[in-house]
Amino acid sequence: MLDEAAFRNPPVAYGPMAMWFLNGRLAGQELRRQIYAMAAGGVGGIQVAARTGLETPYLSQRWFELVGLIQDAAEQHGLAVWLADEFPYPSGASGGEVVLRHPEYRAWQMEATCVRVAPGAEVDVQLPGTVALRACGVPVGGGVARWPEAISLEANVGWLQHEQLLFEPSQVYLTTRRYMSNAPRPTLSWRAPGGVQAWEIWLVAAAEITDYKFFGSYVDLCNADACTLFLETTYERYFARLGPERFSRLAGFFLDEAHPQNWSWRLPAFFRRRCGYDLVEALPALWTDVGPRTTRVRYDYRQSLTELFDESFMRPVAGWCQRRGLQLSLEVPSTRNVVQRHADVPGIDPGHDKVGVALDDVLARELPSYRGNLNFPASLAAQTGRRRVLDELFHSVGWSLTLQDMKAMLDRAAARGANVFAFHAFCYTIGGLRKWDAPPSEFEQNPYWPHFSKLADYAARLAYALSRGRRFAPVALLDPVTSVWAHSALPGLRCDETAQRLMTEWTSLMRELLAAQRPYDNLDPLLLASASIEAGSLRIGEADSQVVVLPSVTNLERVAWTRLEELVATGGTVVACGALPSEDIEPASDVIGRCHAAYGDEVGREPAFVGEGRREAAIDATSGHAAGSGDGGRREAGSGGGGRRTSFLRVASPADLLRLLDECLPADLRLVAVDDVEDTADGAGARRDFLLAQRREGDQDLFFLANASMAVHTCELALRAADAAVMRLDLETGQ
């Protein structure tokens, strides 16, 4: 599994990846010198990134000549070369060319305004954008908007010029002044009818994004034509200018921060094809509760946006790289975790803290975030058969960043699943304002550079060790993403009380599994469609789960619940911790009834979140009969009429879940005591500051245990192994 000689002196490829910011007037001799310095400092690969301050025209002939020079010099030192695909970022604009050549590819965003008026009121309201999408009036009775009685107001929307100005000097003969107006905007003019308590007016409009960083506007990444132009103007140019042979020696491309906006002119037609109804008419449901259809509209909208982005951008870019034999690495925000499934090296960018920030504070921020929680890309990599996971580290920490800070963040990143460490950044120059481009630079401009190789060697050993075998996480925690969607409103996904409760409970489960050193995978429900189920195990790619944990949810996609039923039917275990589905998000769905039947609940009962004190009943899933109340809100799996053990189980709290796991799925490594204090049932104390990663190959296991506190601890460990040979490895010395 692990070669001791390779661990002492890892192959160059496992060293840190330098995100090399080319941000000045580039000179060949200086580029070669910096590559030599990076190689001597222990860097394992470079990511060529055109960055703010660049004075050599991006994608010009001179640019490609210098990229070729960089590749030649890097290869002399054994360094892999990756190409960041944008100047500067996010990906998709080819330095701005895509939107400058084709204004119709620019990104748009929609907003909504709600006004409540009295009967008989004269209403004159400007819409919150430049193109009206939806205007409607909703009668209010008893303080409640009666959405079934909503009326369309689109015919009452016209145009007004909303900016007045006096222009001088005028070119008109014999006068020097001219009164003018501009800024046409859609405006509602309407008299509210009587006979009701009040009227709620909802106005939804879209506007082109005009103040986006770097490009002025941004690209509509849900427009497949825009993606085609991006590939032609960036990826194809690299292939043509470098030539097939040289191009084939590149490691791959790095795609940065590409994401869809909340509106695309391609979305309504896609939505109708997918969902069978009109999105525009239903738009107010994205901001407010319009009744029973709200849940489905919000799910359909966000899932349609996710699928359209995937179809228009993510898959074409990944497919292009695959056809050319290059890898695609990335760091992108995600609407749900499956967005990154086409990447060869999925990744995100946590790692922006100083030593001394409490682990609980770090995890409170990172755990519920697709872009902050490394367990998401690490899980997805295992579930899609990938072995490498990228963390873009250190940006925006500032110039006070130290080697100690970096080491602490590396440990945390590795324990959370990363094994490709992209260091942000190595600056070509920090002259002028460049020093403030998400600092610091970990390169020669920093006083610790002479000592950097010590950290680089440590990082290389860490990356090498945690790339051996496969990720081992026998517990899968289902992602309640669709439930959160259903209870979150635009803009920025404002959560209602239910969504906040869902997020809090889900985050708590993740935190307690970490605190107990229980490796687990986050599981996007859609990935269950590709799962194979064998003898009570759920297998997706290289991920193999014996227990699936169902957190509090209000809904679930049909394919997900069907696969969970199949898992239990073969002897697997599904543990519910919290509320069961109570709302449908798909037409003709029977998930609510099936789920409640499995757990013996009455359909229609108010959702029972964790800690609400209801008496739990464990269910024999084969017979469907209640088996009595459990100990601490659970019971052992019973046997059905055929004698086979089945496992739809319920627990009342994360602590009960941990006790259940200890009984049915004992951990391979356990912290018995920290500082001579024995482990407690609730996982309290210093144990909470330790993070564990586990890798497995055949009958060999590798454990990485990281102390994420500022304190020195003595630990007593217990390994669940008979006659095992144990080797302890020193990451600092290689011994």
TAWOVEN-V622446 format. One record per helix or strand of 3 or more residues. SS is the DSSP state (hx for helix, st for strand). FROM is the first residue (numbers start at 1). TO is the last residue. If there is no record, write none. Layout:
ss:SS from:FROM to:TO
ss:SS from:FROM to:TO
//
This chain:
ss:hx from:4 to:8
ss:hx from:12 to:14
ss:st from:17 to:22
ss:hx from:28 to:40
ss:st from:45 to:50
ss:hx from:61 to:76
ss:st from:80 to:87
ss:hx from:94 to:101
ss:hx from:103 to:105
ss:st from:108 to:117
ss:st from:122 to:126
ss:st from:131 to:141
ss:hx from:147 to:149
ss:hx from:154 to:156
ss:st from:157 to:167
ss:st from:178 to:191
ss:st from:198 to:208
ss:hx from:224 to:242
ss:hx from:244 to:248
ss:st from:252 to:256
ss:hx from:267 to:275
ss:hx from:279 to:286
ss:hx from:294 to:324
ss:st from:327 to:331
ss:hx from:337 to:340
ss:hx from:359 to:366
ss:hx from:374 to:383
ss:st from:390 to:393
ss:hx from:403 to:416
ss:st from:420 to:427
ss:hx from:432 to:436
ss:hx from:449 to:465
ss:st from:475 to:478
ss:hx from:481 to:486
ss:hx from:497 to:515
ss:st from:520 to:523
ss:hx from:525 to:530
ss:st from:532 to:534
ss:st from:537 to:540
ss:st from:543 to:545
ss:st from:547 to:551
ss:hx from:558 to:569
ss:st from:573 to:577
ss:hx from:591 to:599
ss:st from:617 to:619
ss:st from:626 to:629
ss:st from:647 to:650
ss:hx from:654 to:664
ss:st from:669 to:674
ss:hx from:685 to:689
ss:st from:690 to:697
ss:st from:700 to:707
ss:st from:715 to:719
//
